[in-house]
Amino acid sequence: MATIVLADDHSIVRQGIKSLLVGEPDFEIVGEAGDGFEASQLIERLQPDVAVLDIMMEGINGLEVARQIKKRSPGTSVVMLSMYGNEAYVLEALQAGVKGYVLKGSTSEDLVRAIREAVAGRHYLSPPLSETAIQAYMARAQSSTMEPYDTLTTREREVLHLAARGCNNAEIAEKLFISRRTVEVHRSSMMQKLGLNNQTELIRYALQRGILAES
């Protein structure tokens, strides 16, 4: 029996996925989360076999959750649900340790197959993505040099995600249960590492990085 945690900030979507998966005799839904922070904490506590994550969530996005899971719950395989099929997002997901990447326009059978492949330790990209693409993306991931984002600490990335969504230092401090001064230190370090000078540049970077979705 594969234990699964679902994370999507749209309750209706989450319930739809749940109703689909509970019909599979070898799947057990053990937890649900409505934002990235909640998902990361829940997965760390429950240590499920699989986490099914929406790529765009409140707080921190699914890619950042996947990065945190890789460290905090290494036995959990991640299947990402995404509306983005372009190479940049898929490569980012694979670099974050994601096993399955399923486009939201795919069939329910694709999601079920992705979960089963993830449980078996294999990668799965839903059509029109392909096995050839996986190999190409992985080759690029292994040969690429470390990007500035990869030099950020987990806390600095959390501050980045919240700041990109317009949260001020006081709001970030409240959400992360840290002091405003600590937020200021993390924010300053993050901006310096990324070469950003102001909020406009931070927003532009977040859009380019996929932290924010373009409207």
Backbone torsions as a table, in degrees:
resi	resn	phi	psi	omega
1	MET	NA	122.9	179.6
2	ALA	-90.5	122.5	178.2
3	THR	-86.5	139.1	-171.6
4	ILE	-134.1	138.1	169.0
5	VAL	-111.7	133.1	178.5
6	LEU	-105.1	138.7	177.1
7	ALA	-138.7	117.1	176.6
8	ASP	-156.4	136.8	-176.6
9	ASP	-83.3	3.0	173.1
10	HIS	-107.6	110.9	-174.1
11	SER	-58.6	-40.4	-178.2
12	ILE	-64.4	-42.9	178.6
13	VAL	-63.4	-44.3	-179.2
14	ARG	-61.3	-42.6	180.0
15	GLN	-67.1	-33.7	177.1
16	GLY	-65.5	-41.9	177.5
17	ILE	-64.9	-42.4	-179.5
18	LYS	-60.9	-45.2	-178.8
19	SER	-63.6	-30.9	177.1
20	LEU	-70.4	-45.0	-172.8
21	LEU	-78.4	-30.3	-178.9
22	VAL	-66.8	-14.9	177.1
23	GLY	-78.7	-8.4	179.0
24	GLU	-90.4	124.3	-173.8
25	PRO	-64.4	-20.5	-177.6
26	ASP	-102.7	12.2	178.5
27	PHE	-114.8	141.3	174.1
28	GLU	-134.8	119.0	177.7
29	ILE	-81.1	116.4	-176.0
30	VAL	-107.6	-7.6	179.5
31	GLY	-171.5	156.6	178.2
32	GLU	-135.9	147.4	179.0
33	ALA	-137.5	148.4	-177.4
34	GLY	-106.9	-2.6	174.7
35	ASP	-153.8	171.8	-174.0
36	GLY	-64.7	-41.5	179.5
37	PHE	-63.4	-45.8	179.7
38	GLU	-61.6	-40.6	-180.0
39	ALA	-61.8	-47.4	-178.9
40	SER	-60.2	-44.8	-179.4
41	GLN	-66.9	-41.7	-178.3
42	LEU	-65.7	-42.7	-179.5
43	ILE	-66.6	-39.8	177.4
44	GLU	-61.8	-38.1	-178.4
45	ARG	-75.4	-42.1	-173.8
46	LEU	-88.9	-24.4	-179.2
47	GLN	51.2	54.8	-178.9
48	PRO	-71.6	167.1	176.0
49	ASP	-70.0	-37.6	-175.3
50	VAL	-137.9	141.8	170.6
51	ALA	-117.8	124.1	176.4
52	VAL	-101.9	113.3	-171.1
53	LEU	-119.7	137.9	168.3
54	ASP	-75.5	139.3	-176.1
55	ILE	-70.3	-31.3	179.9
56	MET	-112.7	109.2	178.4
57	MET	-133.5	163.0	174.8
58	GLU	-66.3	158.2	-179.9
59	GLY	80.3	-100.4	172.8
60	ILE	-117.4	148.6	-176.1
61	ASN	-81.5	174.9	-175.5
62	GLY	-61.7	-31.8	179.3
63	LEU	-66.8	-40.5	178.0
64	GLU	-69.4	-38.0	175.6
65	VAL	-59.3	-42.9	179.5
66	ALA	-60.6	-40.1	178.0
67	ARG	-61.9	-42.8	-179.2
68	GLN	-69.3	-39.3	178.5
69	ILE	-60.4	-39.0	-178.2
70	LYS	-55.5	-33.4	-179.4
71	LYS	-91.2	-40.7	-170.2
72	ARG	-91.8	-22.8	179.0
73	SER	-143.1	68.5	-172.5
74	PRO	-61.6	-18.5	178.2
75	GLY	-84.0	-1.1	-179.2
76	THR	-95.3	125.1	174.8
77	SER	-91.1	143.7	-176.5
78	VAL	-109.4	132.0	171.0
79	VAL	-114.7	121.7	-176.8
80	MET	-98.7	131.4	172.3
81	LEU	-98.5	127.6	-173.3
82	SER	-147.7	148.4	172.1
83	MET	-93.7	-1.0	-176.1
84	TYR	-106.0	118.6	-178.9
85	GLY	-106.6	7.8	-178.1
86	ASN	-77.6	159.3	-171.7
87	GLU	-58.6	-38.2	-175.7
88	ALA	-60.6	-43.0	-179.0
89	TYR	-69.4	-41.7	-178.7
90	VAL	-65.3	-43.6	178.5
91	LEU	-62.0	-43.5	178.8
92	GLU	-59.8	-42.0	-179.9
93	ALA	-64.3	-44.6	-179.7
94	LEU	-65.3	-38.1	177.5
95	GLN	-65.8	-28.9	179.3
96	ALA	-81.2	-2.5	177.4
97	GLY	96.0	10.3	-179.2
98	VAL	-68.5	136.5	179.1
99	LYS	-91.5	-39.6	-177.8
100	GLY	-123.5	140.6	178.7
101	TYR	-131.1	109.1	-173.7
102	VAL	-117.0	123.4	177.9
103	LEU	-73.6	144.7	-175.2
104	LYS	-67.8	-15.7	175.9
105	GLY	-87.7	3.3	-178.5
106	SER	-77.0	171.7	179.0
107	THR	-82.9	163.7	177.0
108	SER	-62.6	-32.0	178.8
109	GLU	-63.4	-33.1	178.1
110	ASP	-63.6	-43.1	-179.5
111	LEU	-65.8	-44.1	178.9
112	VAL	-61.5	-43.6	179.8
113	ARG	-64.6	-40.8	-179.8
114	ALA	-60.3	-41.5	179.7
115	ILE	-65.2	-44.3	-179.6
116	ARG	-65.3	-38.6	177.5
117	GLU	-66.0	-39.8	178.9
118	ALA	-63.8	-41.7	177.9
119	VAL	-59.5	-36.1	-179.7
120	ALA	-81.0	-1.6	178.5
121	GLY	83.9	16.3	-179.2
122	ARG	-108.9	158.6	176.6
123	HIS	-86.0	151.7	175.0
124	TYR	-149.2	125.7	172.8
125	LEU	-115.2	129.2	-179.2
126	SER	-72.0	151.1	176.1
127	PRO	-56.5	144.6	8.6
128	PRO	-87.1	7.4	173.9
129	LEU	-68.1	157.5	-170.5
130	SER	-142.6	169.9	176.6
131	GLU	-61.6	-37.1	177.4
132	THR	-60.4	-39.9	179.1
133	ALA	-63.8	-41.6	178.7
134	ILE	-56.7	-48.4	-178.1
135	GLN	-62.7	-41.3	179.7
136	ALA	-66.3	-42.6	-179.0
137	TYR	-66.2	-42.2	-178.6
138	MET	-66.3	-38.0	178.6
139	ALA	-62.9	-41.7	178.6
140	ARG	-67.2	-40.5	-178.7
141	ALA	-62.0	-39.6	-177.3
142	GLN	-74.0	-27.9	-176.3
143	SER	-93.3	-15.9	-175.5
144	SER	-74.9	148.4	176.8
145	THR	-80.4	161.9	-178.3
146	MET	-64.8	130.8	177.5
147	GLU	-87.5	158.9	179.6
148	PRO	-54.0	-37.1	-179.5
149	TYR	-58.9	-35.6	-177.8
150	ASP	-70.9	-14.8	178.6
151	THR	-86.1	-11.1	-179.8
152	LEU	-73.0	146.8	172.6
153	THR	-75.7	166.4	178.0
154	THR	-57.4	-43.7	-179.4
155	ARG	-65.7	-39.1	178.1
156	GLU	-64.1	-37.3	177.3
157	ARG	-68.2	-38.1	177.4
158	GLU	-63.0	-42.3	177.3
159	VAL	-62.8	-41.8	178.3
160	LEU	-59.1	-48.1	-177.9
161	HIS	-61.8	-42.7	-178.4
162	LEU	-72.4	-41.0	178.6
163	ALA	-63.2	-37.4	179.1
164	ALA	-63.9	-27.5	178.7
165	ARG	-88.8	8.3	173.4
166	GLY	93.4	6.8	179.6
167	CYS	-73.8	136.4	175.1
168	ASN	-85.3	177.7	-174.9
169	ASN	-61.2	-38.5	179.5
170	ALA	-65.0	-41.4	179.7
171	GLU	-68.1	-39.4	177.8
172	ILE	-64.0	-43.2	179.3
173	ALA	-59.0	-41.3	-179.4
174	GLU	-66.8	-41.6	-177.8
175	LYS	-70.2	-33.3	-176.0
176	LEU	-98.3	-2.2	179.1
177	PHE	59.4	43.6	176.1
178	ILE	-132.0	171.2	-178.4
179	SER	-79.4	159.7	177.1
180	ARG	-61.6	-38.2	179.8
181	ARG	-62.0	-40.5	178.4
182	THR	-64.8	-39.8	176.6
183	VAL	-60.4	-45.0	-179.7
184	GLU	-58.8	-41.5	179.4
185	VAL	-64.6	-47.5	-180.0
186	HIS	-64.3	-40.5	-178.5
187	ARG	-65.6	-43.7	179.0
188	SER	-62.6	-43.9	179.5
189	SER	-63.9	-43.3	179.7
190	MET	-61.9	-45.9	-179.0
191	MET	-63.0	-39.7	-179.7
192	GLN	-66.3	-45.3	-179.4
193	LYS	-62.9	-34.7	-177.7
194	LEU	-90.5	-5.6	179.7
195	GLY	70.6	33.3	-178.1
196	LEU	-102.6	143.4	-175.7
197	ASN	-111.8	-20.0	-176.6
198	ASN	-157.4	177.0	-176.9
199	GLN	-65.1	-34.3	178.5
200	THR	-61.8	-44.4	178.5
201	GLU	-67.2	-34.7	178.2
202	LEU	-64.1	-44.1	178.7
203	ILE	-63.2	-43.5	179.6
204	ARG	-61.4	-42.7	178.2
205	TYR	-63.1	-43.4	-179.3
206	ALA	-61.9	-37.5	177.7
207	LEU	-68.0	-44.1	179.8
208	GLN	-65.5	-35.3	-177.3
209	ARG	-80.8	-14.9	-177.6
210	GLY	87.8	11.7	176.8
211	ILE	-72.5	-36.3	173.1
212	LEU	-113.8	146.7	176.9
213	ALA	-89.6	136.8	177.1
214	GLU	-71.8	134.4	-178.2
215	SER	-83.4	NA	NA
